[in-house]
Structure formats: C-alpha cells, structure tokens
Amino acid sequence: MGTSSEKQQKPADKYSQNPQDQIQSYLDRNEPKNKKAIQCVEEKEVSEQEKQLQQQSEISREVDDLQKDVIEKLNELDLAMGEFIDKIKKNREQDQE
C-alpha cells in the first residue's frame, strides 16, 4: 500500500513542487525544435538582408547613372547658354555699328 500512495504522490509532486523544473524539462525536450526554428528565422533574416543589400546596390547604381546624366545635361546646357550669350553679344555689337 505504501507503494501505491508513493505513486500517487509522485505525479502530484512532479507538478507542484518545482514549476521551474517542469519548465526546464519542457525546454530541454523542445530545444532541438527551438534551435531549428531559430536557425530558420536567422536564415530568413539573412536572406532578407541580402535582398535589401541587392536592392540598395541597384538603387545606388541607378542614382549614380542619373547623376551622370544630370551632369551631362548641365554641361550641355552650360555650353548652349554660352553660345546663346555669345550670339546676344554679337547681335548687340552689330546693332551698335
């Protein structure tokens, strides 16, 4: 009889004495699953970061190309304005003569 009462007490003791042990037991059992889940999340984050870096690289290249185009157009505009000013000066000189 002492044995059956000990058996009845063990489950009660298992759950009531130290909840931290119960939690640790649960964590230990699920540690491989948790590690795998964490690894999957980390891999996904790395993948997302790589995608973002690629996008940023592409955007940087596009911005560089646009800046080059703008500088080229500004140089063309500068030349055209120089020619225009020269024509105005020539016209004034001709008008004064």
Secondary structure, 3 states (H helix, E strand, C coil): CHHHHHHHHHHHHHHHCCHHHHHHHHHHHHHHHHHHHHHHHHHHHHHHHHHHHHHHHHHHHHHHHHHHHHHHHHHHHHHHHHHHHHHHHHHHHHHHC
